[in-house]
């Protein structure tokens, strides 16, 4: 009887282990301690793999939001829209990836702020950053669904999850803004593809605007 229970327990643990898999993905931004993501594979084809990922609540708190990212052998693309505290953020990012040595990423964002009694302000932000070295090694993403699509795809489609090594990172940032002061310095500090930084910046802007009204 005990042996039967042991076999069943082992089978259950094995099935649970197969339900998730951890991969390292370059997500268009620098690698930092404490980054944690979970996600799923939406599609996996000969050239591109589409992931739906979300930063865990433990790592991002209330700023956690789902993102759909397309990763290919030489590019990364995603679009993102969110609204919080009267702020609507629309952002997109594209990265040109040169093998395992360099990625040049451009983030374009539009922030619309509308608070009662305050004129709506539009902020356009463009940031271009180069990544290499440890940043291209990616961050761990725990996949909980669609894992079987990766194994069914050709090796080329899995290239977005490969690790990389290279020279020390070189960054060159440029930001252009309109209306809201401080946006340029905030984005030029180099968060690259970290869209959560944009959300946080937007929330702070709204808070300041609300305090000015009061």
N, CA, C and O of each residue as an XYZ file, in Angstrom:
856
protein
N       0.832     -1.202      0.000
C       0.000      0.000      0.000
C       0.872      1.259      0.000
O       0.634      2.212     -0.742
N       1.912      1.220      0.883
C       2.787      2.378      0.970
C       3.530      2.605     -0.345
O       3.739      3.741     -0.770
N       3.921      1.506     -0.976
C       4.633      1.646     -2.249
C       3.743      2.253     -3.314
O       4.214      3.020     -4.153
N       2.455      1.918     -3.291
C       1.508      2.483     -4.255
C       1.354      3.979     -4.041
O       1.315      4.752     -4.998
N       1.267      4.386     -2.770
C       1.146      5.810     -2.453
C       2.396      6.560     -2.898
O       2.316      7.667     -3.431
N       3.552      5.939     -2.669
C       4.807      6.576     -3.067
C       4.874      6.771     -4.573
O       5.330      7.807     -5.055
N       4.416      5.767     -5.312
C       4.407      5.863     -6.772
C       3.478      6.967     -7.234
O       3.821      7.739     -8.129
N       2.290      7.048     -6.622
C       1.331      8.089     -6.985
C       1.882      9.473     -6.669
O       1.722     10.405     -7.457
N       2.531      9.605     -5.513
C       3.100     10.895     -5.131
C       4.195     11.312     -6.097
O       4.275     12.475     -6.492
N       5.037     10.359     -6.475
C       6.116     10.658     -7.419
C       5.557     11.067     -8.773
O       6.084     11.972     -9.420
N       4.485     10.396     -9.201
C       3.854     10.733    -10.480
C       3.270     12.129    -10.443
O       3.383     12.881    -11.411
N       2.638     12.485     -9.313
C       2.034     13.813     -9.175
C       3.098     14.895     -9.208
O       2.909     15.931     -9.846
N       4.229     14.664     -8.518
C       5.308     15.640     -8.508
C       5.904     15.800     -9.902
O       6.254     16.905    -10.317
N       6.015     14.680    -10.621
C       6.545     14.754    -11.973
C       5.644     15.536    -12.893
O       6.120     16.312    -13.721
N       4.329     15.341    -12.758
C       3.365     16.076    -13.584
C       3.412     17.553    -13.275
O       3.311     18.380    -14.181
N       3.568     17.908    -11.975
C       3.622     19.307    -11.577
C       4.859     19.980    -12.149
O       4.813     21.125    -12.598
N       5.981     19.237    -12.123
C       7.227     19.806    -12.631
C       7.132     20.118    -14.114
O       7.744     21.072    -14.593
N       6.362     19.311    -14.843
C       6.229     19.513    -16.280
C       5.303     20.678    -16.620
O       5.257     21.115    -17.770
N       4.568     21.183    -15.631
C       3.611     22.250    -15.895
C       4.279     23.608    -16.042
O       3.660     24.541    -16.554
N       5.523     23.740    -15.608
C       6.217     25.009    -15.724
C       7.655     24.788    -16.170
O       8.236     23.723    -15.962
N       8.207     25.814    -16.783
C       9.587     25.756    -17.252
C      10.156     27.166    -17.197
O       9.462     28.124    -17.539
N      11.389     27.306    -16.779
C      12.016     28.617    -16.668
C      12.990     28.832    -17.820
O      13.860     28.001    -18.079
N      12.830     29.955    -18.504
C      13.734     30.321    -19.595
C      14.276     31.720    -19.336
O      13.635     32.520    -18.654
N      15.432     32.013    -19.869
C      15.991     33.356    -19.789
C      15.663     34.108    -21.069
O      16.000     33.663    -22.166
N      15.002     35.253    -20.921
C      14.610     36.047    -22.084
C      15.169     37.453    -21.976
O      15.091     38.079    -20.918
N      15.731     37.947    -23.061
C      16.091     39.355    -23.139
C      14.809     40.117    -23.432
O      14.171     39.889    -24.460
N      14.424     41.028    -22.529
C      13.143     41.716    -22.637
C      13.288     43.180    -23.034
O      12.387     43.983    -22.793
N      14.404     43.526    -23.634
C      14.558     44.888    -24.119
C      14.982     45.877    -23.065
O      14.748     47.076    -23.215
N      15.604     45.400    -21.994
C      16.053     46.292    -20.941
C      17.200     45.686    -20.170
O      17.566     44.534    -20.403
N      17.780     46.452    -19.245
C      18.916     45.955    -18.472
C      18.512     44.864    -17.496
O      17.361     44.802    -17.064
N      19.452     44.015    -17.154
C      19.214     42.964    -16.171
C      19.488     43.510    -14.779
O      20.557     44.063    -14.520
N      18.512     43.352    -13.878
C      18.659     43.849    -12.511
C      18.266     42.774    -11.512
O      17.440     41.908    -11.801
N      18.868     42.844    -10.340
C      18.533     41.898     -9.277
C      17.076     42.089     -8.873
O      16.591     43.218     -8.800
N      16.386     40.997     -8.614
C      15.006     41.079     -8.150
C      13.967     41.017     -9.242
O      12.774     40.956     -8.946
N      14.385     41.033    -10.511
C      13.415     40.923    -11.598
C      12.793     39.533    -11.594
O      13.501     38.530    -11.496
N      11.478     39.476    -11.701
C      10.782     38.185    -11.680
C       9.551     38.262    -12.565
O       8.725     39.161    -12.410
N       9.426     37.327    -13.486
C       8.309     37.304    -14.425
C       7.726     35.901    -14.530
O       8.425     34.902    -14.360
N       6.432     35.852    -14.814
C       5.779     34.598    -15.184
C       5.088     34.848    -16.518
O       4.790     35.993    -16.860
N       4.835     33.786    -17.269
C       4.207     33.997    -18.563
C       3.827     32.709    -19.247
O       3.866     31.625    -18.664
N       3.458     32.862    -20.512
C       3.047     31.717    -21.319
C       3.497     31.932    -22.753
O       3.784     33.055    -23.167
N       3.552     30.850    -23.497
C       3.888     30.920    -24.917
C       2.589     31.019    -25.701
O       1.765     30.106    -25.658
N       2.403     32.120    -26.417
C       1.190     32.314    -27.213
C       1.311     31.553    -28.524
O       0.446     30.747    -28.867
N       2.384     31.813    -29.249
C       2.662     31.091    -30.500
C       4.168     30.896    -30.619
O       4.951     31.674    -30.075
N       4.559     29.859    -31.329
C       5.975     29.610    -31.596
C       6.094     29.096    -33.019
O       5.549     28.047    -33.362
N       6.814     29.850    -33.849
C       6.940     29.475    -35.249
C       8.379     29.356    -35.677
O       9.284     29.378    -34.842
N       8.601     29.229    -36.970
C       9.958     29.063    -37.500
C      10.885     30.233    -37.192
O      12.094     30.043    -37.059
N      10.329     31.451    -37.075
C      11.192     32.609    -36.856
C      10.882     33.372    -35.577
O      11.802     33.850    -34.914
N       9.613     33.496    -35.214
C       9.232     34.302    -34.057
C       8.523     33.479    -32.992
O       7.825     32.509    -33.288
N       8.721     33.892    -31.742
C       7.981     33.327    -30.621
C       7.277     34.467    -29.903
O       7.898     35.482    -29.591
N       5.994     34.309    -29.641
C       5.210     35.336    -28.957
C       4.945     34.875    -27.530
O       4.404     33.794    -27.299
N       5.336     35.719    -26.578
C       5.135     35.423    -25.169
C       4.177     36.439    -24.556
O       4.197     37.615    -24.920
N       3.347     35.989    -23.634
C       2.556     36.887    -22.789
C       3.165     36.785    -21.405
O       3.117     35.722    -20.787
N       3.739     37.875    -20.905
C       4.410     37.823    -19.616
C       3.890     38.916    -18.697
O       3.313     39.905    -19.147
N       4.104     38.720    -17.403
C       3.711     39.712    -16.411
C       4.754     39.715    -15.310
O       5.211     38.657    -14.877
N       5.126     40.890    -14.861
C       6.035     41.018    -13.731
C       5.275     40.600    -12.476
O       4.132     41.016    -12.282
N       5.882     39.794    -11.635
C       5.180     39.291    -10.458
C       4.860     40.419     -9.486
O       5.545     41.441     -9.450
N       3.811     40.216     -8.704
C       3.406     41.218     -7.720
C       4.514     41.451     -6.698
O       4.679     42.567     -6.206
N       5.270     40.413     -6.377
C       6.356     40.549     -5.410
C       7.438     41.493     -5.921
O       8.059     42.214     -5.139
N       7.665     41.488     -7.245
C       8.715     42.317     -7.828
C       8.221     43.698     -8.226
O       8.964     44.675     -8.131
N       6.966     43.788     -8.674
C       6.462     45.049     -9.223
C       5.304     45.655     -8.442
O       4.907     46.788     -8.712
N       4.757     44.922     -7.479
C       3.648     45.461     -6.706
C       2.435     45.742     -7.565
O       2.081     44.944     -8.433
N       1.793     46.881     -7.325
C       0.565     47.227     -8.045
C       0.826     47.634     -9.486
O      -0.121     47.784    -10.258
N       2.091     47.817     -9.871
C       2.416     48.201    -11.245
C       2.480     47.003    -12.180
O       2.751     47.152    -13.372
N       2.232     45.814    -11.640
C       2.295     44.609    -12.456
C       1.226     44.648    -13.538
O       0.055     44.900    -13.254
N       1.634     44.398    -14.783
C       0.699     44.415    -15.909
C       1.187     43.458    -16.978
O       2.389     43.239    -17.131
N       0.244     42.889    -17.716
C       0.580     41.901    -18.733
C       1.140     42.572    -19.985
O       0.689     43.648    -20.378
N       2.122     41.928    -20.604
C       2.725     42.429    -21.825
C       2.856     41.283    -22.825
O       3.177     40.156    -22.449
N       2.608     41.578    -24.087
C       2.803     40.589    -25.143
C       4.046     40.975    -25.933
O       4.130     42.077    -26.476
N       5.005     40.064    -25.993
C       6.294     40.351    -26.607
C       6.592     39.337    -27.706
O       6.449     38.130    -27.512
N       7.005     39.842    -28.853
C       7.416     38.987    -29.968
C       8.939     38.982    -30.047
O       9.564     40.035    -30.176
N       9.532     37.796    -29.968
C      10.987     37.669    -29.985
C      11.407     36.790    -31.154
O      10.900     35.682    -31.332
N      12.341     37.304    -31.948
C      12.888     36.552    -33.068
C      14.398     36.491    -32.974
O      14.976     37.036    -32.034
N      15.047     35.848    -33.917
C      16.508     35.720    -33.882
C      17.237     37.059    -33.886
O      18.317     37.178    -33.307
N      16.651     38.073    -34.537
C      17.348     39.354    -34.653
C      16.483     40.552    -34.271
O      16.839     41.691    -34.575
N      15.362     40.312    -33.616
C      14.520     41.446    -33.242
C      13.626     41.110    -32.050
O      13.404     39.947    -31.714
N      13.125     42.173    -31.426
C      12.143     42.078    -30.345
C      11.151     43.211    -30.542
O      11.548     44.344    -30.814
N       9.870     42.916    -30.407
C       8.834     43.935    -30.591
C       7.721     43.743    -29.570
O       7.317     42.616    -29.281
N       7.229     44.858    -29.024
C       5.982     44.766    -28.275
C       5.312     46.124    -28.152
O       5.959     47.170    -28.208
N       4.010     46.077    -27.985
C       3.197     47.268    -27.772
C       2.500     47.135    -26.426
O       2.167     46.033    -25.991
N       2.284     48.269    -25.776
C       1.782     48.237    -24.404
C       0.874     49.441    -24.169
O       1.227     50.570    -24.508
N      -0.286     49.195    -23.592
C      -1.219     50.275    -23.253
C      -1.733     50.032    -21.844
O      -2.155     48.923    -21.517
N      -1.701     51.058    -21.014
C      -2.235     50.921    -19.664
C      -2.778     52.265    -19.198
O      -2.401     53.314    -19.721
N      -3.649     52.224    -18.227
C      -4.218     53.451    -17.668
C      -4.258     53.324    -16.155
O      -4.732     52.319    -15.624
N      -3.764     54.339    -15.461
C      -3.777     54.336    -14.012
C      -3.858     55.758    -13.498
O      -3.157     56.641    -13.993
N      -4.698     55.986    -12.521
C      -4.823     57.290    -11.870
C      -5.041     58.420    -12.874
O      -4.499     59.512    -12.709
N      -5.827     58.162    -13.903
C      -6.114     59.200    -14.884
C      -5.027     59.403    -15.916
O      -5.067     60.366    -16.682
N      -4.056     58.507    -15.943
C      -2.957     58.597    -16.901
C      -3.037     57.425    -17.867
O      -3.087     56.268    -17.447
N      -3.049     57.725    -19.155
C      -3.022     56.669    -20.166
C      -1.646     56.642    -20.810
O      -1.157     57.654    -21.312
N      -1.039     55.480    -20.786
C       0.283     55.310    -21.363
C       0.223     54.347    -22.532
O      -0.246     53.217    -22.394
N       0.698     54.797    -23.680
C       0.831     53.942    -24.856
C       2.311     53.873    -25.199
O       2.960     54.901    -25.394
N       2.834     52.670    -25.270
C       4.264     52.532    -25.527
C       4.531     51.377    -26.474
O       3.776     50.406    -26.523
N       5.604     51.498    -27.216
C       6.049     50.412    -28.085
C       7.566     50.355    -28.024
O       8.230     51.360    -27.774
N       8.096     49.176    -28.254
C       9.546     49.015    -28.248
C       9.959     48.085    -29.380
O       9.310     47.072    -29.642
N      11.040     48.444    -30.038
C      11.637     47.580    -31.055
C      13.127     47.460    -30.753
O      13.777     48.440    -30.388
N      13.653     46.265    -30.907
C      15.081     46.033    -30.698
C      15.664     45.329    -31.911
O      15.101     44.353    -32.407
N      16.786     45.826    -32.380
C      17.563     45.136    -33.406
C      18.681     44.388    -32.695
O      19.542     45.000    -32.062
N      18.666     43.062    -32.801
C      19.601     42.225    -32.061
C      20.646     41.657    -33.012
O      20.314     41.007    -34.004
N      21.912     41.911    -32.695
C      23.018     41.397    -33.504
C      23.625     40.188    -32.795
O      24.517     40.322    -31.957
N      23.132     39.026    -33.145
C      23.651     37.801    -32.551
C      23.551     37.801    -31.043
O      22.487     38.057    -30.480
N      24.674     37.512    -30.384
C      24.700     37.472    -28.919
C      25.567     38.584    -28.339
O      25.997     38.503    -27.188
N      25.824     39.624    -29.136
C      26.761     40.649    -28.677
C      26.152     42.026    -28.479
O      26.653     42.796    -27.659
N      25.086     42.365    -29.203
C      24.571     43.732    -29.127
C      23.090     43.787    -29.464
O      22.613     43.082    -30.353
N      22.370     44.637    -28.739
C      20.964     44.920    -29.042
C      20.746     46.420    -28.929
O      21.112     47.033    -27.926
N      20.153     47.007    -29.953
C      19.833     48.435    -29.951
C      18.317     48.562    -29.899
O      17.615     48.144    -30.819
N      17.824     49.143    -28.815
C      16.379     49.186    -28.573
C      15.867     50.619    -28.539
O      16.502     51.510    -27.976
N      14.716     50.821    -29.149
C      14.071     52.130    -29.155
C      12.682     52.017    -28.552
O      11.862     51.213    -28.997
N      12.424     52.830    -27.534
C      11.113     52.884    -26.890
C      10.443     54.195    -27.272
O      11.032     55.265    -27.118
N       9.229     54.117    -27.761
C       8.424     55.297    -28.062
C       7.191     55.265    -27.179
O       6.459     54.275    -27.162
N       6.959     56.342    -26.448
C       5.835     56.359    -25.515
C       5.075     57.669    -25.609
O       5.653     58.729    -25.849
N       3.782     57.573    -25.416
C       2.908     58.738    -25.370
C       2.126     58.687    -24.069
O       1.440     57.704    -23.790
N       2.227     59.741    -23.275
C       1.545     59.801    -21.988
C       0.484     60.890    -22.038
O       0.791     62.056    -22.286
N      -0.760     60.506    -21.802
C      -1.867     61.459    -21.742
C      -2.331     61.557    -20.294
O      -2.744     60.562    -19.698
N      -2.258     62.766    -19.731
C      -2.627     62.981    -18.335
C      -3.859     63.868    -18.282
O      -3.868     64.965    -18.841
N      -4.879     63.400    -17.623
C      -6.117     64.168    -17.521
C      -6.650     64.083    -16.094
O      -7.148     63.044    -15.661
N      -6.536     65.188    -15.381
C      -7.029     65.293    -14.011
C      -8.067     66.407    -13.985
O      -7.831     67.462    -14.574
N      -9.204     66.215    -13.329
C     -10.229     67.260    -13.269
C      -9.641     68.599    -12.828
O      -8.979     68.694    -11.794
N      -9.893     69.616    -13.621
C      -9.401     70.943    -13.295
C      -8.021     71.246    -13.842
O      -7.525     72.365    -13.710
N      -7.402     70.251    -14.456
C      -6.058     70.437    -15.005
C      -6.094     70.154    -16.500
O      -6.686     69.167    -16.939
N      -5.461     71.022    -17.276
C      -5.419     70.828    -18.718
C      -4.689     69.534    -19.062
O      -3.640     69.234    -18.492
N      -5.246     68.778    -19.988
C      -4.611     67.542    -20.426
C      -3.245     67.846    -21.026
O      -3.095     68.756    -21.842
N      -2.254     67.067    -20.608
C      -0.901     67.260    -21.109
C      -0.455     66.009    -21.858
O      -0.673     64.888    -21.398
N       0.156     66.206    -22.987
C       0.659     65.082    -23.777
C       2.184     65.088    -23.746
O       2.815     66.108    -24.024
N       2.756     63.970    -23.415
C       4.207     63.846    -23.359
C       4.650     62.743    -24.297
O       4.208     61.601    -24.169
N       5.509     63.068    -25.226
C       6.062     62.068    -26.134
C       7.514     61.806    -25.750
O       8.319     62.733    -25.663
N       7.833     60.562    -25.526
C       9.163     60.184    -25.069
C       9.769     59.186    -26.044
O       9.129     58.200    -26.410
N      10.986     59.441    -26.457
C      11.699     58.499    -27.321
C      13.065     58.229    -26.691
O      13.837     59.157    -26.449
N      13.352     56.979    -26.432
C      14.619     56.604    -25.819
C      15.266     55.495    -26.630
O      14.628     54.486    -26.930
N      16.520     55.678    -26.982
C      17.268     54.636    -27.683
C      18.453     54.219    -26.824
O      19.232     55.063    -26.381
N      18.588     52.921    -26.589
C      19.638     52.405    -25.716
C      20.288     51.181    -26.338
O      19.618     50.371    -26.977
N      21.595     51.049    -26.150
C      22.323     49.867    -26.605
C      22.626     48.965    -25.418
O      23.014     49.440    -24.351
N      22.447     47.663    -25.610
C      22.709     46.693    -24.549
C      23.689     45.641    -25.042
O      23.652     45.234    -26.203
N      24.562     45.206    -24.147
C      25.484     44.116    -24.459
C      25.912     43.463    -23.153
O      25.461     43.862    -22.079
N      26.771     42.472    -23.238
C      27.269     41.831    -22.039
C      26.190     41.122    -21.254
O      25.352     40.429    -21.831
N      26.202     41.289    -19.930
C      25.292     40.556    -19.048
C      23.833     40.902    -19.286
O      22.958     40.086    -18.996
N      23.544     42.096    -19.810
C      22.150     42.473    -20.061
C      21.497     41.549    -21.083
O      20.299     41.280    -21.005
N      22.282     41.065    -22.036
C      21.726     40.188    -23.061
C      21.502     38.765    -22.558
O      20.892     37.944    -23.243
N      22.003     38.481    -21.355
C      21.769     37.152    -20.792
C      20.303     36.958    -20.446
O      19.844     35.827    -20.287
N      19.565     38.061    -20.330
C      18.131     37.973    -20.086
C      17.777     37.800    -18.626
O      18.647     37.728    -17.758
N      16.480     37.736    -18.371
C      15.964     37.545    -17.022
C      15.127     36.270    -17.006
O      14.554     35.898    -18.030
N      15.049     35.598    -15.865
C      14.271     34.358    -15.802
C      12.776     34.615    -15.909
O      12.238     35.486    -15.225
N      12.116     33.864    -16.761
C      10.663     33.923    -16.914
C      10.123     32.508    -16.703
O      10.523     31.575    -17.400
N       9.220     32.357    -15.745
C       8.621     31.053    -15.477
C       7.421     30.876    -16.395
O       6.409     31.557    -16.231
N       7.526     29.975    -17.351
C       6.433     29.704    -18.284
C       5.502     28.660    -17.680
O       5.941     27.590    -17.259
N       4.220     28.982    -17.642
C       3.247     28.072    -17.034
C       2.245     27.520    -18.034
O       1.410     26.690    -17.672
N       2.309     27.960    -19.278
C       1.378     27.465    -20.298
C       2.018     27.603    -21.672
O       2.854     28.478    -21.897
N       1.617     26.733    -22.580
C       2.099     26.793    -23.954
C       3.508     26.288    -24.153
O       4.100     26.490    -25.214
N       4.060     25.624    -23.130
C       5.445     25.160    -23.218
C       5.631     24.172    -24.361
O       6.680     24.139    -25.003
N       4.606     23.372    -24.606
C       4.711     22.361    -25.655
C       4.900     22.979    -27.035
O       5.396     22.319    -27.948
N       4.501     24.264    -27.196
C       4.659     24.929    -28.485
C       6.129     25.168    -28.812
O       6.514     25.185    -29.981
N       6.948     25.352    -27.779
C       8.374     25.569    -28.006
C       9.041     24.322    -28.559
O       9.850     24.396    -29.484
N       8.699     23.187    -27.991
C       9.313     21.942    -28.444
C       8.850     21.561    -29.844
O       9.558     20.867    -30.574
N       7.648     22.024    -30.214
C       7.116     21.701    -31.535
C       7.685     22.611    -32.617
O       7.645     22.281    -33.802
N       8.222     23.774    -32.194
C       8.758     24.728    -33.164
C      10.183     24.351    -33.547
O      10.809     23.503    -32.912
N      10.677     24.989    -34.583
C      12.054     24.750    -35.013
C      13.004     25.453    -34.066
O      12.580     26.357    -33.345
N      14.282     25.072    -34.039
C      15.248     25.711    -33.151
C      15.339     27.211    -33.322
O      15.654     27.921    -32.367
N      15.068     27.717    -34.528
C      15.192     29.156    -34.776
C      14.229     29.942    -33.923
O      14.552     31.048    -33.489
N      13.029     29.389    -33.666
C      12.023     30.132    -32.930
C      12.358     30.235    -31.471
O      11.807     31.089    -30.776
N      13.246     29.393    -30.977
C      13.607     29.426    -29.569
C      14.790     30.335    -29.305
O      15.235     30.454    -28.163
N      15.311     30.985    -30.351
C      16.509     31.789    -30.196
C      16.288     32.969    -29.282
O      17.241     33.476    -28.691
N      15.042     33.424    -29.149
C      14.779     34.550    -28.276
C      15.020     34.238    -26.830
O      15.133     35.159    -26.022
N      15.106     32.963    -26.461
C      15.307     32.602    -25.070
C      16.733     32.172    -24.792
O      17.021     31.665    -23.708
N      17.631     32.365    -25.746
C      19.004     31.922    -25.553
C      19.761     32.904    -24.687
O      19.414     34.084    -24.625
N      20.808     32.414    -24.008
C      21.656     33.285    -23.215
C      22.736     33.857    -24.105
O      22.975     33.356    -25.204
N      23.400     34.923    -23.624
C      24.409     35.568    -24.452
C      25.523     36.108    -23.588
O      25.342     36.315    -22.388
N      26.686     36.338    -24.197
C      27.801     36.965    -23.510
C      28.436     37.952    -24.468
O      28.320     37.814    -25.686
N      29.116     38.962    -23.904
C      29.733     39.943    -24.777
C      30.544     40.928    -23.977
O      30.885     40.660    -22.824
N      30.863     42.078    -24.573
C      31.668     43.077    -23.903
C      30.823     43.851    -22.920
O      29.608     43.662    -22.853
N      31.453     44.717    -22.162
C      30.729     45.522    -21.178
C      29.728     46.394    -21.900
O      29.947     46.808    -23.039
N      28.608     46.674    -21.215
C      27.515     47.394    -21.857
C      27.910     48.822    -22.181
O      28.595     49.493    -21.409
N      27.454     49.273    -23.358
C      27.621     50.660    -23.760
C      26.252     51.226    -24.038
O      25.504     50.686    -24.853
N      25.914     52.324    -23.361
C      24.589     52.898    -23.507
C      24.683     54.297    -24.073
O      25.557     55.087    -23.717
N      23.750     54.573    -24.966
C      23.629     55.915    -25.514
C      22.160     56.245    -25.553
O      21.407     55.672    -26.340
N      21.747     57.172    -24.702
C      20.338     57.466    -24.550
C      20.020     58.841    -25.114
O      20.806     59.779    -24.985
N      18.850     58.944    -25.741
C      18.368     60.231    -26.218
C      16.893     60.299    -25.942
O      16.161     59.357    -26.246
N      16.430     61.416    -25.363
C      15.013     61.533    -25.051
C      14.507     62.870    -25.548
O      15.185     63.888    -25.414
N      13.301     62.865    -26.127
C      12.670     64.103    -26.547
C      11.303     64.162    -25.915
O      10.545     63.194    -25.977
N      10.975     65.293    -25.303
C       9.717     65.414    -24.591
C       9.020     66.703    -24.969
O       9.629     67.620    -25.521
N       7.722     66.761    -24.661
C       6.964     67.989    -24.826
C       6.051     68.144    -23.638
O       5.530     67.155    -23.122
N       5.848     69.368    -23.195
C       4.931     69.754    -22.132
C       5.474     69.496    -20.733
O       5.734     70.457    -20.009
N       5.657     68.246    -20.319
C       5.979     67.952    -18.935
C       7.477     68.034    -18.708
O       8.240     67.283    -19.317
N       7.909     68.942    -17.833
C       9.326     69.063    -17.554
C       9.797     67.877    -16.740
O       9.020     67.285    -15.991
N      11.078     67.522    -16.882
C      11.646     66.420    -16.127
C      11.534     65.083    -16.815
O      12.193     64.127    -16.406
N      10.724     64.986    -17.839
C      10.547     63.701    -18.511
C      11.837     63.257    -19.176
O      12.190     62.078    -19.144
N      12.549     64.221    -19.786
C      13.764     63.866    -20.495
C      14.797     63.263    -19.559
O      15.371     62.215    -19.855
N      15.040     63.934    -18.411
C      16.053     63.425    -17.502
C      15.644     62.102    -16.898
O      16.497     61.252    -16.640
N      14.369     61.908    -16.669
C      13.895     60.651    -16.097
C      14.149     59.496    -17.034
O      14.648     58.459    -16.597
N      13.825     59.635    -18.309
C      13.969     58.534    -19.244
C      15.408     58.381    -19.723
O      15.832     57.272    -20.049
N      16.161     59.470    -19.769
C      17.530     59.384    -20.260
C      18.452     58.714    -19.262
O      19.605     58.429    -19.586
N      17.965     58.452    -18.041
C      18.798     57.801    -17.040
C      19.032     56.346    -17.382
O      19.884     55.702    -16.769
N      18.284     55.800    -18.364
C      18.664     54.520    -18.912
C      17.864     53.320    -18.479
O      18.468     52.274    -18.238
N      16.549     53.385    -18.360
C      15.765     52.201    -18.056
C      15.472     51.406    -19.320
O      14.967     50.286    -19.246
N      15.789     51.979    -20.487
C      15.614     51.242    -21.741
C      14.195     50.785    -21.947
O      13.278     51.605    -22.002
N      13.994     49.455    -22.065
C      12.682     48.904    -22.351
C      11.837     48.667    -21.127
O      10.799     48.013    -21.223
N      12.245     49.179    -19.967
C      11.478     48.949    -18.747
C      10.267     49.860    -18.737
O      10.330     50.976    -18.221
N       9.164     49.392    -19.302
C       7.958     50.201    -19.425
C       7.363     50.521    -18.067
O       6.671     51.529    -17.922
N       7.615     49.685    -17.070
C       7.084     49.962    -15.744
C       7.619     51.285    -15.213
O       6.947     51.948    -14.424
N       8.817     51.677    -15.633
C       9.363     52.966    -15.220
C       8.509     54.099    -15.753
O       8.327     55.116    -15.083
N       7.980     53.924    -16.970
C       7.113     54.940    -17.547
C       5.816     55.058    -16.759
O       5.317     56.160    -16.530
N       5.273     53.915    -16.346
C       4.041     53.935    -15.569
C       4.263     54.652    -14.253
O       3.436     55.459    -13.826
N       5.393     54.352    -13.606
C       5.698     54.987    -12.332
C       5.859     56.492    -12.504
O       5.368     57.275    -11.691
N       6.552     56.890    -13.570
C       6.735     58.307    -13.860
C       5.390     58.999    -14.057
O       5.179     60.112    -13.575
N       4.484     58.332    -14.769
C       3.167     58.891    -15.027
C       2.378     59.056    -13.737
O       1.723     60.078    -13.532
N       2.441     58.051    -12.867
C       1.718     58.108    -11.603
C       2.219     59.260    -10.746
O       1.423     59.951    -10.110
N       3.538     59.473    -10.723
C       4.104     60.584     -9.965
C       3.626     61.910    -10.527
O       3.314     62.829     -9.770
N       3.567     62.018    -11.855
C       3.107     63.253    -12.490
C       1.682     63.586    -12.073
O       1.365     64.741    -11.785
N       0.820     62.562    -12.042
C      -0.564     62.780    -11.653
C      -0.654     63.204    -10.198
O      -1.437     64.089     -9.854
N       0.138     62.583     -9.347
C       0.114     62.911     -7.928
C       0.510     64.363     -7.703
O      -0.113     65.066     -6.908
N       1.549     64.811     -8.408
C       1.984     66.202     -8.298
C       0.893     67.144     -8.777
O       0.632     68.174     -8.155
N       0.251     66.784     -9.899
C      -0.826     67.618    -10.425
C      -1.986     67.726     -9.463
O      -2.560     68.801     -9.293
N      -2.339     66.612     -8.826
C      -3.440     66.617     -7.866
C      -3.112     67.486     -6.663
O      -3.975     68.210     -6.166
N      -1.866     67.418     -6.189
C      -1.456     68.231     -5.048
C      -1.504     69.716     -5.393
O      -1.840     70.543     -4.545
N      -1.170     70.053     -6.634
C      -1.207     71.450     -7.056
C      -2.632     71.984     -7.030
O      -2.862     73.151     -6.713
N      -3.600     71.108     -7.371
C      -5.003     71.526     -7.352
C      -5.441     71.829     -5.931
O      -6.119     72.821     -5.664
N      -5.028     70.928     -5.005
C      -5.418     71.087     -3.613
C      -4.700     72.272     -2.980
O      -4.907     72.561     -1.801
